[in-house]
Amino acid sequence: MLVTGRVFDVLDVPAVTGAAALGRMSAAGVKSGPVAALGGDRMLFFVLTRGSPADEDEWWSCGLDSEPESVTPGLRWHCRDSYVVAPARSGKGPAAQWIRDPRQHPLPDGLRLLEFLADACEEVL
């Protein structure tokens, strides 16, 4: 398990939505950063954390962000007080595997990816 909200956050979407968003990001020249497939059902987009803002009243709790139905169906933002399954470092893991390796893809701004992922969720789901 990987704890989120300290170094990175994770935008978690259905796999079909993630694939659509990756295509749109590529066409727009937007770098997705590290991405993992969680089984065949979900995709995990690793992004810079929002977990340690200068003003502690500004952080988003995982409880708020992980209730996707209130904002965008299918989208979860794992940040402070959450965790995700760690993708396998090589080969296929039992539950998660890297699609875009973190050693080759730096962490992007989550808000930039959010527009692509939210649009894809609304259109695909």
Backbone torsions as a table, in degrees:
resi	resn	phi	psi	omega
1	MET	NA	145.2	176.6
2	LEU	-116.4	127.9	178.1
3	VAL	-78.7	132.1	179.2
4	THR	-100.9	163.4	175.2
5	GLY	91.8	3.4	177.3
6	ARG	-110.9	-53.5	177.5
7	VAL	-109.2	-36.9	-177.7
8	PHE	-142.1	159.9	169.2
9	ASP	-114.4	169.7	178.2
10	VAL	-134.3	128.2	171.3
11	LEU	-94.9	120.5	-170.7
12	ASP	-114.5	119.6	-176.4
13	VAL	-135.2	161.5	172.8
14	PRO	-57.9	146.5	-175.7
15	ALA	-57.1	-42.2	-178.8
16	VAL	-64.3	-36.5	177.1
17	THR	-68.1	-44.5	179.5
18	GLY	-60.9	-42.0	178.7
19	ALA	-63.4	-42.2	177.9
20	ALA	-63.2	-43.1	179.7
21	ALA	-65.2	-39.7	177.2
22	LEU	-59.9	-41.3	177.8
23	GLY	-62.5	-42.2	179.3
24	ARG	-68.1	-39.7	178.5
25	MET	-63.2	-43.9	179.6
26	SER	-61.0	-45.5	179.9
27	ALA	-63.2	-31.5	-179.1
28	ALA	-89.7	-3.2	-179.4
29	GLY	75.5	22.0	180.0
30	VAL	-95.2	129.5	-180.0
31	LYS	-83.3	127.1	-175.5
32	SER	-77.8	-23.7	-172.8
33	GLY	77.9	-165.4	-179.8
34	PRO	-66.1	137.2	179.5
35	VAL	-137.2	139.0	177.3
36	ALA	-127.7	149.3	173.3
37	ALA	-97.6	131.5	178.9
38	LEU	-106.2	97.8	-172.3
39	GLY	60.2	-144.3	174.7
40	GLY	-106.2	6.9	-171.2
41	ASP	-101.0	-33.5	-172.8
42	ARG	-133.5	157.4	171.4
43	MET	-123.3	141.1	-178.9
44	LEU	-113.4	119.7	178.5
45	PHE	-104.2	114.3	-178.1
46	PHE	-86.6	128.3	-174.8
47	VAL	-135.0	166.8	175.0
48	LEU	-58.3	144.1	-177.8
49	THR	-77.4	152.3	169.0
50	ARG	-108.6	15.4	-170.2
51	GLY	-76.8	-13.9	-177.3
52	SER	-133.5	61.8	179.1
53	PRO	-71.6	160.5	178.7
54	ALA	-59.8	-37.6	178.7
55	ASP	-102.1	108.7	-176.1
56	GLU	-60.8	-16.7	176.5
57	ASP	-75.0	-9.8	-176.1
58	GLU	-92.2	-9.3	-176.0
59	TRP	-74.9	151.4	-179.1
60	TRP	-99.9	125.6	178.7
61	SER	-76.5	151.4	178.0
62	CYS	-61.8	-36.9	-179.8
63	GLY	-55.5	-40.4	178.1
64	LEU	-71.7	-46.2	-173.2
65	ASP	-75.6	-21.6	-176.7
66	SER	-92.7	11.6	175.0
67	GLU	-105.1	76.8	-170.4
68	PRO	-65.7	-28.9	-175.1
69	GLU	-63.7	-22.2	-179.5
70	SER	-76.1	-19.5	-178.2
71	VAL	-124.6	-64.4	-178.2
72	THR	-132.7	116.6	179.8
73	PRO	-55.5	130.0	174.6
74	GLY	90.1	-12.0	-176.2
75	LEU	-99.3	130.2	174.9
76	ARG	-125.3	138.2	176.2
77	TRP	-112.9	107.5	178.5
78	HIS	-87.4	115.2	178.1
79	CYS	-132.1	-139.6	-176.9
80	ARG	-54.7	138.8	179.4
81	ASP	72.8	25.2	178.1
82	SER	-136.2	-178.5	179.1
83	TYR	-158.8	162.9	175.3
84	VAL	-135.8	163.0	176.0
85	VAL	-68.5	133.6	179.2
86	ALA	-75.0	125.1	175.8
87	PRO	-67.5	152.6	178.0
88	ALA	-66.1	141.5	179.6
89	ARG	-73.2	-32.3	179.1
90	SER	-144.7	146.5	-179.0
91	GLY	66.9	-162.9	-179.8
92	LYS	-97.2	128.3	175.8
93	GLY	-87.6	171.0	-178.9
94	PRO	-66.2	-28.5	-175.8
95	ALA	-129.3	-31.6	-175.3
96	ALA	-140.0	145.4	176.9
97	GLN	-143.7	149.9	179.3
98	TRP	-73.2	134.9	170.6
99	ILE	-99.3	-41.2	176.3
100	ARG	-125.4	111.5	-173.4
101	ASP	-66.4	134.0	179.7
102	PRO	-67.3	-18.9	177.8
103	ARG	-73.9	-19.2	-177.7
104	GLN	-113.6	-10.4	-176.7
105	HIS	-130.1	108.9	179.7
106	PRO	-67.0	158.8	179.1
107	LEU	-67.5	126.1	177.0
108	PRO	-91.0	174.9	173.8
109	ASP	-72.5	125.3	-178.5
110	GLY	-62.4	-35.0	-178.8
111	LEU	-66.3	-32.2	177.5
112	ARG	-66.7	-42.4	179.5
113	LEU	-73.7	-29.1	-177.0
114	LEU	-56.3	-39.6	-179.4
115	GLU	-63.3	-39.6	178.5
116	PHE	-68.9	-43.8	-177.9
117	LEU	-69.3	-41.7	179.1
118	ALA	-65.5	-43.0	178.1
119	ASP	-60.8	-44.0	-179.8
120	ALA	-65.1	-39.2	177.9
121	CYS	-60.6	-44.8	-177.4
122	GLU	-67.8	-34.5	-178.1
123	GLU	-82.9	-38.5	-173.7
124	VAL	-84.3	-38.9	-174.2
125	LEU	-87.7	NA	NA
